[in-house]
């Protein structure tokens, strides 16, 4: 259990630091292009790891925790959201995938707005 936690933690640290470094490039863009590319890149990486782990070439469990859960989770949680929806689609649960996508985007935007509103109200 400790080795698994260390794998996730080390991967998460590396992913979060890389995300932060890449967002330093974002300055000057009117559109959050860097974050969009990070989310797409993280989704590609987690999909690649999922495919590699699903193939005959079994991937080491600790390495998968380090890369998939840790690195991708630290780099972008959007990659996990994408993988969850991919699994729903692969299982023929198209309505659940569409509902998850719509609810996740909508609820998270509303939650971010509510959090901002609560912080502004608390600072008055």
DRENVO-732233 format. One record per residue: residue in one letter; residue number from 1; x, y, z of N, C-alpha, C in turn. Coordinates in steps of 0.2 Angstrom, whole numbers, plus 5000, padded with zeros to 4 digits. Example, Ala and Ser with C-alpha at 12.3 -4.5 7.8 and 13.67 -1.06 7.14 Angstrom:
REC  res    n   n_X   n_Y   n_Z  ca_X  ca_Y  ca_Z   c_X   c_Y   c_Z
REC    A    1  5066  4972  5039  5062  4978  5039  5066  4984  5039
REC    S    2  5064  4989  5035  5068  4995  5036  5064  5000  5039
This chain:
REC  res    n   n_X   n_Y   n_Z  ca_X  ca_Y  ca_Z   c_X   c_Y   c_Z
REC    X    1  5004  4994  5000  5000  5000  5000  5004  5006  5000
REC    X    2  5010  5006  5004  5014  5012  5004  5018  5013  4998
REC    X    3  5020  5008  4994  5023  5009  4988  5018  5011  4983
REC    X    4  5012  5009  4983  5007  5012  4978  5006  5019  4980
REC    X    5  5005  5021  4986  5004  5028  4988  5010  5032  4985
REC    X    6  5016  5030  4986  5022  5034  4984  5022  5034  4976
REC    X    7  5020  5029  4973  5020  5029  4965  5015  5035  4963
REC    X    8  5009  5035  4966  5004  5040  4964  5006  5047  4966
REC    X    9  5009  5048  4972  5012  5054  4974  5017  5057  4970
REC    X   10  5022  5053  4968  5028  5055  4964  5025  5057  4957
REC    X   11  5021  5053  4954  5018  5054  4948  5014  5061  4948
REC    X   12  5010  5061  4953  5006  5067  4954  5010  5074  4955
REC    X   13  5015  5073  4958  5020  5079  4959  5023  5081  4952
REC    X   14  5025  5076  4948  5028  5077  4942  5023  5080  4937
REC    X   15  5017  5077  4937  5012  5080  4933  5010  5087  4934
REC    X   16  5009  5089  4941  5007  5095  4943  5012  5100  4941
REC    X   17  5019  5099  4943  5024  5103  4941  5024  5105  4934
REC    X   18  5024  5099  4929  5024  5100  4922  5018  5105  4920
REC    X   19  5012  5104  4923  5006  5108  4921  5008  5115  4923
REC    X   20  5011  5116  4929  5012  5123  4931  5017  5126  4926
REC    X   21  5022  5123  4924  5028  5125  4920  5025  5127  4913
REC    X   22  5020  5123  4910  5017  5124  4904  5012  5130  4904
REC    X   23  5009  5131  4910  5005  5137  4910  5008  5143  4910
REC    X   24  5015  5143  4912  5019  5149  4912  5019  5152  4905
REC    X   25  5018  5148  4900  5018  5150  4893  5012  5153  4891
REC    X   26  5007  5153  4895  5000  5155  4893  5000  5163  4893
REC    X   27  5004  5166  4896  5003  5173  4896  5003  5176  4890
REC    X   28  4998  5181  4889  4997  5184  4882  4991  5181  4878
REC    X   29  4989  5175  4879  4984  5173  4875  4977  5175  4878
REC    X   30  4972  5177  4874  4966  5179  4876  4961  5172  4878
REC    X   31  4963  5167  4875  4960  5160  4875  4964  5156  4879
REC    X   32  4962  5152  4884  4966  5147  4888  4969  5141  4884
REC    X   33  4972  5143  4878  4975  5138  4874  4979  5133  4877
REC    X   34  4984  5135  4882  4988  5131  4885  4984  5125  4889
REC    X   35  4979  5127  4893  4975  5123  4897  4972  5118  4892
REC    X   36  4969  5120  4887  4966  5116  4882  4971  5111  4879
REC    X   37  4977  5113  4878  4982  5108  4875  4984  5103  4881
REC    X   38  4984  5106  4887  4986  5101  4892  4981  5096  4893
REC    X   39  4974  5098  4893  4969  5093  4894  4969  5088  4888
REC    X   40  4970  5090  4882  4970  5086  4877  4976  5081  4877
REC    X   41  4982  5084  4879  4988  5080  4879  4987  5075  4885
REC    X   42  4984  5077  4891  4983  5072  4896  4978  5067  4894
REC    X   43  4973  5069  4891  4968  5064  4888  4971  5059  4884
REC    X   44  4976  5061  4879  4979  5056  4875  4984  5052  4879
REC    X   45  4988  5054  4883  4992  5050  4887  4988  5045  4891
REC    X   46  4983  5047  4895  4979  5042  4899  4976  5037  4894
REC    X   47  4974  5039  4888  4971  5034  4883  4976  5029  4881
REC    X   48  4982  5032  4880  4988  5027  4877  4989  5022  4883
REC    X   49  4990  5025  4889  4991  5020  4895  4986  5015  4896
REC    X   50  4980  5017  4895  4974  5012  4896  4974  5007  4890
REC    X   51  4976  5009  4884  4977  5005  4879  4983  5000  4880
REC    X   52  4988  5003  4882  4994  4998  4883  4993  4993  4889
REC    X   53  4989  4996  4894  4988  4991  4900  4983  4986  4898
REC    X   54  4978  4987  4893  4973  4983  4890  4976  4978  4885
REC    X   55  4982  4979  4883  4985  4975  4878  4988  4969  4881
REC    X   56  4991  4964  4877  4994  4958  4879  5000  4960  4883
REC    X   57  5003  4965  4882  5009  4967  4885  5007  4971  4892
REC    X   58  5006  4967  4897  5004  4969  4903  5009  4974  4906
REC    X   59  5006  4980  4909  5010  4985  4912  5011  4984  4919
REC    X   60  5016  4985  4922  5018  4985  4929  5012  4989  4933
REC    X   61  5009  4986  4938  5004  4990  4942  5006  4996  4945
REC    X   62  5012  4996  4948  5015  5002  4951  5017  5007  4946
REC    X   63  5019  5005  4940  5020  5010  4934  5014  5013  4932
REC    X   64  5009  5009  4931  5002  5012  4929  4999  5017  4934
REC    X   65  5000  5015  4941  4998  5020  4946  5002  5026  4946
REC    X   66  5009  5026  4944  5013  5032  4944  5011  5036  4938
REC    X   67  5010  5033  4932  5008  5037  4926  5001  5039  4925
REC    X   68  4997  5034  4926  4990  5035  4925  4986  5039  4930
REC    X   69  4986  5036  4936  4983  5040  4942  4987  5046  4944
REC    X   70  4994  5045  4945  4998  5050  4948  4999  5056  4943
REC    X   71  5003  5054  4937  5005  5059  4933  4999  5062  4929
REC    X   72  4995  5058  4926  4989  5061  4922  4985  5065  4927
REC    X   73  4984  5062  4933  4979  5065  4938  4982  5072  4940
REC    X   74  4989  5072  4941  4992  5079  4943  4992  5083  4937
REC    X   75  4993  5081  4931  4994  5085  4925  4987  5088  4923
REC    X   76  4982  5084  4923  4975  5086  4922  4970  5081  4924
REC    X   77  4965  5083  4928  4960  5078  4930  4955  5077  4924
REC    X   78  4956  5082  4919  4951  5081  4913  4953  5074  4910
REC    X   79  4959  5072  4910  4961  5066  4907  4957  5060  4910
REC    X   80  4956  5060  4917  4952  5055  4920  4945  5055  4918
REC    X   81  4942  5061  4918  4935  5062  4915  4935  5059  4908
REC    X   82  4940  5060  4904  4939  5058  4897  4940  5050  4897
REC    X   83  4944  5047  4901  4944  5040  4902  4938  5037  4904
REC    X   84  4935  5040  4909  4928  5037  4912  4923  5037  4906
REC    X   85  4923  5043  4902  4918  5043  4897  4920  5038  4891
REC    X   86  4926  5037  4890  4928  5032  4885  4926  5025  4887
REC    X   87  4927  5023  4893  4925  5017  4896  4917  5016  4895
REC    X   88  4913  5021  4897  4906  5021  4896  4904  5020  4889
REC    X   89  4907  5023  4884  4906  5022  4877  4908  5015  4875
REC    X   90  4914  5013  4877  4916  5006  4875  4911  5001  4877
REC    X   91  4907  5002  4883  4903  4998  4886  4896  4999  4883
REC    X   92  4895  5003  4878  4889  5004  4875  4884  5009  4879
REC    X   93  4887  5012  4884  4882  5016  4888  4883  5023  4886
REC    X   94  4880  5025  4880  4881  5031  4876  4877  5037  4880
REC    X   95  4871  5035  4882  4867  5040  4886  4871  5042  4892
REC    X   96  4874  5037  4896  4877  5039  4902  4883  5043  4901
REC    X   97  4887  5042  4895  4893  5046  4893  4891  5053  4892
REC    X   98  4885  5053  4888  4883  5060  4886  4881  5064  4892
REC    X   99  4877  5060  4897  4875  5064  4903  4881  5066  4907
REC    X  100  4886  5061  4908  4891  5063  4912  4895  5069  4909
REC    X  101  4896  5069  4903  4899  5075  4900  4896  5081  4901
REC    X  102  4889  5081  4899  4885  5087  4900  4885  5089  4908
REC    X  103  4884  5085  4912  4883  5086  4919  4890  5089  4922
REC    X  104  4895  5085  4920  4902  5087  4923  4904  5094  4921
REC    X  105  4903  5096  4914  4904  5103  4912  4900  5108  4915
REC    X  106  4893  5107  4915  4889  5111  4918  4890  5112  4925
REC    X  107  4890  5107  4929  4890  5107  4936  4897  5110  4939
REC    X  108  4902  5108  4935  4909  5111  4937  4909  5119  4936
REC    X  109  4906  5121  4930  4906  5128  4929  4902  5132  4934
REC    X  110  4896  5129  4936  4892  5132  4941  4895  5132  4948
REC    X  111  4899  5126  4949  4902  5126  4956  4908  5131  4956
REC    X  112  4912  5132  4951  4917  5137  4951  4914  5144  4952
REC    X  113  4908  5145  4949  4905  5152  4949  4903  5152  4957
REC    X  114  4900  5147  4959  4897  5147  4966  4903  5148  4971
REC    X  115  4909  5145  4970  4915  5146  4974  4917  5153  4974
REC    X  116  4918  5156  4968  4920  5162  4967  4915  5167  4971
REC    X  117  4909  5166  4970  4904  5171  4973  4904  5170  4980
REC    X  118  4905  5164  4983  4906  5163  4990  4912  5167  4993
REC    X  119  4917  5166  4989  4924  5170  4992  4923  5177  4992
REC    X  120  4920  5180  4986  4919  5187  4986  4914  5189  4991
REC    X  121  4909  5186  4993  4904  5187  4998  4908  5187  5005
REC    X  122  4912  5182  5006  4916  5181  5012  4921  5187  5014
REC    X  123  4923  5190  5008  4929  5195  5009  4926  5202  5010
REC    X  124  4919  5202  5010  4916  5209  5011  4915  5211  5018
